[in-house]
Amino acid sequence: MGIREDVKELNDMILNGKIMEAFEKFYAEKVVMQENSEEPRVGKDTNREFEKQFMAMVKEFHGMKLNASAFNEEKGIVMNYWEMDVTMRGKPRRKSSQVAVQEWKNGKIIKERFFYNPN
């Protein structure tokens, strides 16, 4: 498969609630992930734990929408623009949007950074 097909499959899995399955399939062992300007998290094990903790904090997903994807296939760069409607445990329901910038190599994400308003 090419990068566009991989990204479509990844995003479809996310939209169908298969977030951890998508993580296992499409993220490299040495993946580097970062939230805004926080310190990057290095390695699949570290990021897997972060994702599991995030998912444990979700009380209910009310909706998730992929607005757009942009590709630079030559450099393996993808940007996905998401909107989410979610209730986190102990917090009010919140609608938010984020852009995920991914760097792909050999069918895996090797780097991903999320840009969003943390408030």
DAKA-V891316 format. One record per pair of residues at least 12 apart in sequence whose ideal C-beta (glycine too) atoms are under 6 Angstrom apart, sorted by the first residue. I is the first residue (numbers start at 1). GAP is how many residues later the second one is. If there is no record, write none. Layout:
[[I,GAP] [I,GAP]]
This chain:
[[3,70] [3,101] [6,101] [7,71] [10,12] [10,16] [11,55] [23,28] [26,83] [27,17] [27,82] [28,80] [28,82] [29,15] [31,13] [31,16] [31,78] [31,79] [32,79] [33,14] [33,79] [34,79] [35,79] [57,31] [57,32] [59,28] [59,30] [60,27] [61,25] [62,23] [63,22] [64,20] [65,18] [66,16] [67,14] [68,13] [76,27] [76,28] [76,29] [77,26] [78,24] [79,20] [79,22] [80,20] [81,18] [82,16] [83,14] [84,12] [98,16] [98,18] [99,16] [100,12] [100,14] [101,12]]
